[in-house]
C-alpha cells in the first residue's frame, strides 16, 4: 500500500489538502524560517491533524509514556503541540513554526500527519497508525531506513476479525456501510480492505466517503445509507472521523443505525462496539521511540512495531437503545463493557 498512485476525485481544496501553490509557499516559509538558537533542552513537537479536543487522549497518554521513560516535561525536554482541525494548509504552517522552534523530533498520531511532516523537513518523525507498507514513509517495517518510525495499526489485517465480531453481535446483518476519510490514501485503503473482508463474509457493502466531515456531509451519507436499507455502519478512525465522532454517533443514533468503530473513543461517544489494538498501550508506548531518537538512535534504524494486544469494547447502553442483545459469549470476551 503506497501513497503514490492513489488519486481521488476533486481538486486539492476539495480533498482538504494543500494545493501545489500552498506546498511551495510552505516550503519557502520553512526554508526562510530561522532555526532556534542553541537550546538547553530538546524540543519534542507533537502535531495532530484533528482538533485539540480529539487529540487530547493521545497527548495525555504520550505524556504518561514520557514520564514512564524518565523524561520530565519542562525540565529534560520542551513539548510543543499543535492541532490543525483538518486544515492541511494550517498544518503546514504549524510544521514550519515547530521547525523554527528547533524541533528535534516530531510525534504524530497517524500517517497523514507523518506524510506531511516528511514532505517538508528531515526532522525525525515518530508516528502511530502506520500502514504495513508505504515507500514514501519507510522502506520496510523492520528497516525503515529514513526519517519515519513508530507503530503500525495493523488495520488491514484486523478487518476480517472485526467483521467476524460484528457478525457475531448482529447475525441478521446484510448491508454494511463503511465510512472513511477519502482525502488520505491510507484510510481509503483501510476502507477497501474492510469492504473486501465484509464481502468475503457474504455481506453487501456501501461506501460512505468523507471529504470534509461536516455535519451536513455526515447526515447526507448516513441518511442515504439508511434509505438504501443499510443495517450497520463501520467507521474507520482518522483525523476527520475522530474530530467529528460526536456528531457521527449522534446522527447514527437518530437514524437507529448501529455504529461500529476500530477505536474505543467512539464507544465512549455512543457507538455500539469497537474492536482494535490496545490503543491506550500504543499511545503510551510511542514515547519510547521518541526517547531513543533523543538518545541518538536514527529513526531509520528503529523497527516499526506491530501491535500484540487487541481489545473488544461494548456499549450496553447503546445496545439497549437500539434493541440489540449481545450474545453472552461476546460479553464474556469483552475487555471493556460500558453500561
C-alpha positions, 0 to 999 in steps of 0.5 A: 500500500503506497501513497503514490498512485492513489488519486481521488476525485476533486481538486486539492481544496476539495480533498482538504489538502494543500494545493501545489501553490500552498506546498511551495509557499510552505516550503519557502516559509520553512526554508526562510524560517530561522532555526532556534538558537542553541537550546538547553533542552530538546524540543519534542513537537507533537502535531495532530491533524484533528482538533485539540479536543480529539487529540487530547487522549493521545497527548495525555497518554504520550505524556504518561509514556514520557514520564514512564521513560524518565523524561520530565516535561519542562525540565529534560525536554520542551513539548510543543503541540499543535492541532490543525482541525483538518486544515492541511494548509494550517498544518503546514504552517504549524510544521514550519513554526515547530521547525523554527522552534528547533524541533528535534523530533516530531510525534504524530498520531497517524500517517497523514500527519507523518506524510506531511511532516516528511514532505517538508523537513528531515526532522525525525518523525515518530508516528502511530497508525502506520500502514504495513507498507508505504515507500514514501514513509519507510522502506520496510517495517523492520528497516525503515531506513529514513526519517519515519518510525513508530507503530503500525495499526495493523488495520488491514489485517484486523478487518476480517476479525472485526467483521467476524465480531460484528457478525457475531453481535448482529447475525441478521446483518446484510448491508454494511456501510463503511465510512472513511476519510477519502482525502488520505490514501491510507484510510481509503485503503483501510476502507477497501480492505474492510469492504473486501473482508465484509464481502468475503463474509457474504455481506453487501457493502456501501461506501460512505466517503468523507471529504470534509466531515461536516455535519451536513456531509455526515447526515447526507451519507448516513441518511442515504445509507439508511434509505438504501436499507443499510443495517450497520455502519463501520467507521474507520478512525482518522483525523476527520472521523475522530474530530467529528465522532460526536456528531457521527454517533449522534446522527447514527443514533437518530437514524437507529443505525448501529455504529461500529468503530476500530477505536474505543473513543467512539464507544465512549461517544455512543457507538455500539462496539469497537474492536482494535489494538490496545490503543491506550498501550500504543499511545503510551508506548510511542514515547519510547521511540521518541526517547531513543531518537533523543538518545541518538538512535536514527529513526531509520534504524528503529523497527516499526512495531506491530501491535500484540494486544487487541481489545473488544469494547461494548456499549450496553447502553447503546445496545439497549437503545437500539434493541440489540442483545449481545450474545453472552459469549461476546460479553464474556470476551469483552475487555471493556463493557460500558453500561 
